[in-house]
Structure formats: structure tokens, C-alpha cells
Amino acid sequence: MKLHIAAVGRPKTWAQAALEHYEKFLRKYGGVEFHFVAAMRAGDRPDVERVRAVETTRLLAALPKRATRVFIDRTGRAFMSEQWAANLDRLLRQSTGPVAFLIGGPLGLDLTQWAKADEVWSLSSLTFPHELALIILCEQLARGFSILRGDGYHK
């Protein structure tokens, strides 16, 4: 099953090469489709809550209908790699539609819209630049599939 990843902003050149690598790697597991939405222009003193709300709404609108939505946030549920794989497998088996992961922009996702998430997962308790979080998410998806299929990537 093809996964969907929605993120704010287009990746810069340094991140694009890594994403292309993981996109190619994930093809053997069904593939991944990226949905990049525009960041809200907020000026020098942004209304943080408004920026989060607008960007999260854009991310949700970019997803396919009936998608199972996993918000990625440092305060979400954290897993060891094997647990990540097991939860990915569970999502793929239980979902009646596509599985989608959402990564907010530099200010994060709108907490008031978390009710629209089916789950909230964490990549780490650390805060990462959103482009780096996107790359880490792709790597963890690749690792998770590798664990599930036993193909040797995960050691």
C-alpha cells in the first residue's frame, strides 16, 4: 500500500536528495507519495496559533479521502524500532483507506486539530527542523518495513 506524507514547504536541495533516496527505497514496499503545502507567510511576529491552524488545515486538505492520519509531533507516542514496525503494520492492516503522516512547519501542528488525527506519533523527544523530521520519518518507515519483511536493512 502506498503511504502518503504531507509536509509544510518544499524541501531544500540538501533534503531533496535524501528524500529521493528513501522514495526509491520505499517503492519495493508499495511506495510513498509526498504532498507539500505552502507555508503561511506570517511576517516578523507571527500569530503562532493562526499559522499552525492554517498550515494544519492545508495538510489535511492535501490528503486522500478516508486516509488514516498520523500526526508527527515530539509529544506523541514514542516507539523503539520494533514497536514502530509493529504499529505501522497494525495501521496498514486496520486502515480502510490510505495511511498518511503529517509533519507541520517550523511552528508545528495545530493542537486544536489533533482530534482529526487517528494517532499522534513521535520521532524523538527532541525538536528537529521540519525538513530533518521529514527525512527521519522516511528512514523510520524504511526501517519499519525492513523489520516487517526481514530484508536485512534493520540491524
Contacts in CASP RR format, 6 or more apart in sequence:
PFRMAT RR
TARGET T0000
AUTHOR 0000-0000-0000
METHOD contacts of the structure
MODEL  1
MKLHIAAVGRPKTWAQAALEHYEKFLRKYGGVEFHFVAAMRAGDRPDVER
VRAVETTRLLAALPKRATRVFIDRTGRAFMSEQWAANLDRLLRQSTGPVA
FLIGGPLGLDLTQWAKADEVWSLSSLTFPHELALIILCEQLARGFSILRG
DGYHK
1 30 0 8 1.000
1 92 0 8 1.000
1 95 0 8 1.000
1 98 0 8 1.000
1 99 0 8 1.000
2 30 0 8 1.000
2 31 0 8 1.000
2 32 0 8 1.000
2 33 0 8 1.000
2 98 0 8 1.000
3 26 0 8 1.000
3 30 0 8 1.000
3 31 0 8 1.000
3 32 0 8 1.000
3 33 0 8 1.000
3 98 0 8 1.000
3 99 0 8 1.000
3 100 0 8 1.000
3 101 0 8 1.000
3 141 0 8 1.000
4 32 0 8 1.000
4 33 0 8 1.000
4 34 0 8 1.000
4 35 0 8 1.000
4 63 0 8 1.000
4 64 0 8 1.000
4 67 0 8 1.000
4 98 0 8 1.000
4 99 0 8 1.000
4 100 0 8 1.000
4 101 0 8 1.000
5 32 0 8 1.000
5 33 0 8 1.000
5 34 0 8 1.000
5 35 0 8 1.000
5 100 0 8 1.000
5 101 0 8 1.000
5 102 0 8 1.000
5 103 0 8 1.000
5 134 0 8 1.000
5 137 0 8 1.000
5 138 0 8 1.000
6 34 0 8 1.000
6 35 0 8 1.000
6 36 0 8 1.000
6 37 0 8 1.000
6 59 0 8 1.000
6 60 0 8 1.000
6 62 0 8 1.000
6 63 0 8 1.000
6 100 0 8 1.000
6 101 0 8 1.000
6 102 0 8 1.000
6 103 0 8 1.000
7 34 0 8 1.000
7 35 0 8 1.000
7 36 0 8 1.000
7 37 0 8 1.000
7 59 0 8 1.000
7 102 0 8 1.000
7 103 0 8 1.000
7 104 0 8 1.000
7 105 0 8 1.000
7 130 0 8 1.000
7 134 0 8 1.000
8 36 0 8 1.000
8 37 0 8 1.000
8 38 0 8 1.000
8 39 0 8 1.000
8 55 0 8 1.000
8 58 0 8 1.000
8 59 0 8 1.000
8 103 0 8 1.000
8 104 0 8 1.000
8 105 0 8 1.000
8 106 0 8 1.000
8 130 0 8 1.000
9 36 0 8 1.000
9 37 0 8 1.000
9 38 0 8 1.000
9 39 0 8 1.000
9 105 0 8 1.000
9 130 0 8 1.000
10 36 0 8 1.000
11 19 0 8 1.000
11 36 0 8 1.000
11 131 0 8 1.000
11 134 0 8 1.000
12 131 0 8 1.000
15 131 0 8 1.000
15 132 0 8 1.000
15 134 0 8 1.000
15 135 0 8 1.000
18 135 0 8 1.000
18 138 0 8 1.000
19 34 0 8 1.000
19 134 0 8 1.000
19 135 0 8 1.000
19 138 0 8 1.000
22 32 0 8 1.000
22 135 0 8 1.000
22 138 0 8 1.000
22 139 0 8 1.000
22 141 0 8 1.000
22 142 0 8 1.000
23 31 0 8 1.000
23 32 0 8 1.000
23 34 0 8 1.000
23 138 0 8 1.000
25 142 0 8 1.000
26 32 0 8 1.000
26 138 0 8 1.000
26 141 0 8 1.000
26 142 0 8 1.000
26 145 0 8 1.000
29 142 0 8 1.000
29 145 0 8 1.000
29 149 0 8 1.000
32 138 0 8 1.000
32 141 0 8 1.000
35 59 0 8 1.000
35 62 0 8 1.000
35 63 0 8 1.000
37 55 0 8 1.000
37 58 0 8 1.000
37 59 0 8 1.000
37 61 0 8 1.000
37 62 0 8 1.000
38 58 0 8 1.000
39 55 0 8 1.000
39 105 0 8 1.000
39 106 0 8 1.000
40 50 0 8 1.000
40 51 0 8 1.000
40 54 0 8 1.000
40 55 0 8 1.000
42 50 0 8 1.000
42 51 0 8 1.000
46 107 0 8 1.000
48 107 0 8 1.000
49 110 0 8 1.000
49 112 0 8 1.000
51 107 0 8 1.000
52 104 0 8 1.000
52 107 0 8 1.000
52 108 0 8 1.000
52 109 0 8 1.000
52 110 0 8 1.000
52 111 0 8 1.000
53 110 0 8 1.000
53 112 0 8 1.000
53 113 0 8 1.000
55 104 0 8 1.000
55 105 0 8 1.000
55 107 0 8 1.000
55 108 0 8 1.000
55 109 0 8 1.000
55 110 0 8 1.000
56 102 0 8 1.000
56 104 0 8 1.000
56 109 0 8 1.000
56 110 0 8 1.000
56 113 0 8 1.000
57 110 0 8 1.000
57 113 0 8 1.000
59 102 0 8 1.000
59 104 0 8 1.000
59 109 0 8 1.000
60 69 0 8 1.000
60 102 0 8 1.000
60 113 0 8 1.000
60 116 0 8 1.000
63 69 0 8 1.000
63 98 0 8 1.000
63 100 0 8 1.000
63 102 0 8 1.000
64 97 0 8 1.000
64 98 0 8 1.000
64 100 0 8 1.000
66 96 0 8 1.000
66 97 0 8 1.000
66 98 0 8 1.000
67 95 0 8 1.000
67 97 0 8 1.000
67 98 0 8 1.000
67 99 0 8 1.000
67 100 0 8 1.000
68 91 0 8 1.000
68 94 0 8 1.000
68 95 0 8 1.000
68 96 0 8 1.000
68 97 0 8 1.000
68 98 0 8 1.000
68 99 0 8 1.000
68 100 0 8 1.000
68 118 0 8 1.000
68 119 0 8 1.000
69 100 0 8 1.000
69 102 0 8 1.000
69 116 0 8 1.000
69 117 0 8 1.000
69 118 0 8 1.000
69 119 0 8 1.000
70 91 0 8 1.000
70 99 0 8 1.000
70 100 0 8 1.000
70 101 0 8 1.000
70 102 0 8 1.000
70 117 0 8 1.000
70 118 0 8 1.000
70 119 0 8 1.000
70 120 0 8 1.000
70 121 0 8 1.000
71 102 0 8 1.000
71 109 0 8 1.000
71 114 0 8 1.000
71 117 0 8 1.000
71 119 0 8 1.000
71 120 0 8 1.000
71 121 0 8 1.000
72 101 0 8 1.000
72 102 0 8 1.000
72 103 0 8 1.000
72 104 0 8 1.000
72 109 0 8 1.000
72 120 0 8 1.000
72 121 0 8 1.000
72 122 0 8 1.000
72 123 0 8 1.000
72 133 0 8 1.000
72 137 0 8 1.000
73 108 0 8 1.000
73 109 0 8 1.000
73 120 0 8 1.000
73 121 0 8 1.000
73 122 0 8 1.000
74 122 0 8 1.000
74 123 0 8 1.000
74 124 0 8 1.000
74 125 0 8 1.000
74 126 0 8 1.000
74 127 0 8 1.000
75 120 0 8 1.000
75 122 0 8 1.000
76 120 0 8 1.000
76 121 0 8 1.000
76 122 0 8 1.000
77 119 0 8 1.000
77 120 0 8 1.000
77 121 0 8 1.000
77 122 0 8 1.000
78 121 0 8 1.000
78 122 0 8 1.000
78 124 0 8 1.000
78 125 0 8 1.000
79 87 0 8 1.000
79 121 0 8 1.000
81 140 0 8 1.000
81 143 0 8 1.000
81 144 0 8 1.000
81 147 0 8 1.000
81 154 0 8 1.000
82 147 0 8 1.000
84 140 0 8 1.000
84 143 0 8 1.000
84 144 0 8 1.000
84 147 0 8 1.000
85 143 0 8 1.000
85 144 0 8 1.000
85 145 0 8 1.000
85 147 0 8 1.000
85 148 0 8 1.000
85 154 0 8 1.000
87 119 0 8 1.000
87 121 0 8 1.000
88 141 0 8 1.000
88 144 0 8 1.000
88 145 0 8 1.000
88 148 0 8 1.000
89 148 0 8 1.000
91 99 0 8 1.000
91 119 0 8 1.000
92 99 0 8 1.000
101 121 0 8 1.000
101 137 0 8 1.000
101 141 0 8 1.000
102 109 0 8 1.000
102 117 0 8 1.000
103 130 0 8 1.000
103 133 0 8 1.000
103 134 0 8 1.000
103 137 0 8 1.000
104 130 0 8 1.000
105 130 0 8 1.000
106 129 0 8 1.000
106 130 0 8 1.000
108 130 0 8 1.000
114 120 0 8 1.000
123 133 0 8 1.000
123 136 0 8 1.000
123 137 0 8 1.000
123 140 0 8 1.000
124 136 0 8 1.000
128 136 0 8 1.000
142 153 0 8 1.000
143 153 0 8 1.000
143 154 0 8 1.000
144 154 0 8 1.000
145 151 0 8 1.000
146 152 0 8 1.000
146 153 0 8 1.000
146 154 0 8 1.000
147 154 0 8 1.000
END
